[in-house]
Amino acid sequence: MDPARDAFDAAPAPTEPRDLLDASTDAAAVVSADGVVIGWTRGAEALLGRPAADVVGRSAAHLVAMPGDPARVAGVAERCRAGMGWSGRISVRHHDGRPVDVDLRVSASFRIGGDECFLLSARPQSRHWTVGQSVLDGFLTRCPVGMAVMDLRLRYVWLNDTLERFGGVPREQRLGRRLSELLPGLQAETIEGLMRKVLETGVPVTDYEYLGWSWADPHREHAYSTSFFPLVDADGSVSGVCYMVQDVTERWNARRLLSLVNEAGASVGTTLDVMRTAQELADFAVPRFADFVLVDLLEPVLSTEGHGAWLTDAGPAPARPVMRRAAMSSVREGCPEAVARVGDRVDFLPPPHDARLLIDGEPILIPVLDPSDALWTAEQPQRAASIREFGLHSLISVPMRARNTALGLTTFVRSLNPVSFQPDDVLLAQELVARAALCVDNARRYTREHTAAVTLQRSLLPHALSGGTALDVASSYLPADPTDGVGGDWFDVIPLSGARVGLVVGDVVGHGITAAATMGRLRTAVQTLADMEMPPDELLAHLDDLVLRLSADRTDDVAVRHSATAFLGATCLYAVYDPVTRRCRMARAGHPPPVVVAPDGRVSFPEPPAGPPLGLGGMAFEATEIELAENSLLGLYTDGLIEGADRDMELGMARLADLLARSDGDLDDLCASAVRRLVPVNRPDDIALLLARTHALGPDRVVSWDVPVDPAAVADIRARATRQVEAWGLGEAAMTAELVVSELVTNAVRYAAPPIRLRLLRDTRLTCEVSDASSTAPRLRHARSTDEGGRGLFLVAQLSHRWGARYTGDGKIIWAELEVGR
């Protein structure tokens, strides 16, 4: 005997009726792991009409009245082997061949002897809950969803209590009448159109949302979701339409909040300008949210100095903060409700609040404004009068804070909109102001940094240029558009020895404070190298080494390496003009060539070898020399001047040449006019133009003598120099010039190699130059009291304005400049 079968045979046969939750008489069977039935109860016999003799020992697969699904069976088995059961619905086959739908449950696996088995229990799905008429009536009447039945003429036949409450119209006034007759403001025609469509097509309409008013709450707009479906008789004919409506105002308000916040993200903060950002907030909120909006910012926020705002942990604040009206907007033209205009100082805080509201206060909601309130009339009499005059009836004030910094106060007011602000509206106002506050703070920080960068850049550029008697100079500088930040363009005019003048223009790659600071370092380096009398090609080589070192420093800086490029690139053009020879020697590092306008108006662009931009290293720079006729115009510029909107530099150079060739007026006017015409609008790059008109130092102001290599010749040369100085009318400098010439010539005769030559130049200063063929540099030293010599250069240094040495292709020149009377 099979013990499992005996146990199941002992189970009682199912009887009706029984409790729905009673599982004692369910059909049950035991199935082995290989799918063979090894146990069968009387309940199973009654359910499928199959005796145990026909089932036990056979595969359970022939009992299933649906296609086999091995994967599903394997999954169920694995779940049950893991100690969990499984339940679901399947179709099994009755003895007479008809399918029977059952709820099947499979237990966790267990063992009978050495075999793995599963217990299966099933019950038919034909059992139903029964609901009494009183329960059904209570459900329909008190359901939180409004429901109604309309006849074929769309007249009310039945409605529940919820719908009666939604509309505010009693049931007896509705029955027998149409929706459009009762609630014309509730989009009745649209709703009736949808019901007609349902009657005609028989297709339900679900979740149609709309806004409307009701007599139950006439001062507040509500959102409703409505569904319609046809009522069908037993013969299949449509006898009416049923509709269900639900108040979804909260859901609709939440969606509106998200929608407005998303729109605000695209509309507020489009520029890095504090005032513009504040105005964008006011314009966005009117009339979407309020009828009148004020944005008042703390005065330091609008300042370019200092930190620009209060830190919220900065301690006590003044009782009445100093704010300025940054923006306002109204549904009424001209904002007549406003007591103060944009730019005016204001101290508005809703009574009875003080400055702590801006630092750590919560938003203020005043659903109903009462201008007769004693606080308003005492503290804000003008605003109380405006409230009465324009019917301002509801207010929300939200402190504007960002990054632990108090920025100001935004106030929303309603007047024409009859609905007062609600607590939910405060959340929307907070979100709008929070987003705008971040944009205002970003703009404030950017403005402060941009101002600092511009100030730094302006301080590093030359404030006054002088070309001495060699050149008339004029310059024009136009900073980049503020949205792109300041650039690194620079220019300079450097007086050199021998009445020569150095001209330089350069452009550092990038924008911002880093570019401005790098520009300042390069300009200082150029001045230093120029004072060392370096020729243009050598000067650029040393400048290239400096840029390489700066780039290496940035590469070592982890913060810089992750925030910006470590490469510091720059272009530069350096030229030296000699008014005695009228020759100009120049070299460039990746910079556009200069422009030269001859006295007869012919324009040329002499092109010294371009050379690599500074910062690449490993490549040499070459210099070239040109001769300039007196009154020639020499122009140096950065690429922003000639890089027009078409990005065609050759065309820009042609435009520049045409402008410079057609004008021979004042140099400053010409410079400003050229920049204005070539760059009529702001550009993303700085623009610099340096113009120089050349002059020559005539033979009457220059004299030179060959010096024999003989100490006895020093006295004769000294006497000639003294006579020449006196002939120029510089008698007061004759003695000093005599001493300086004597020392320089004596040193050259003693220590230098021939040929030796003395040259005197009369310019703004008197210059004494002694040239020789030696490349040995002079060295200033202080002689001891017992030394008989060694004081020559020290004496020259004391008597002259400045002195130095420069090297030439065939030697060097020692020079000294002496101050002379005008």
Secondary structure by P-SEA (a helix, b strand, c coil): ccaaaaaaaacccccccccccccccccccccccccccccccaaaaaaccccccccccccccccccccccaaaaaaaaaaaaacbbbbbbbbbbcccbbbbbbbcccccccccccbbbbbbbbbbccbbbbbcaaaaaaaaaaccccccccccccccccccaaaaaaacccccccccccccccccccaaaaaaaaaaaaaacccccccccccccccccccbbbbbbbbbbbbbcccccccbbbbbbbbaaaaaaaaaaaaaaaaaaacccccccaaaaaaaaaaaaccccccbbbbbccccccccccccccccccccccccccccccccccccccccccccccccccccccccccccccccccccccccccccccccccccaaaaaaaaaaccccbbbbbbbccccccbbbbbbbccccccccaaaaaaaaaaaaaaaaaaaaaaaaaaaaaaaaaaaaaaccccccccccccccbbbbbccccccccccccccccccccbbbbbbbccccccaaaaaaaaaaaaaaaaaaaacccaaaaaaaaaaaaaaaaaaaaacaaaaacccccccccbbbbbbbccccccccccccccbbbbbcccbbbbbbccccccccccccbbbbbbbbbbcccbbbbbbcccccccccccaaaaaaaaaaaaaaccccaaaaaaaaaaaaccccccbbbbbbbbbbbbbccccbbbbbbcccccaaaaaaaaaaaaaaaaccccaaaaaaaaaaaaaaaaaccccccbbbbbbbccbbbbbbbccccbbbbbbbbcccccccaaaaaaaaacccccccccccccccbbbbbbcc
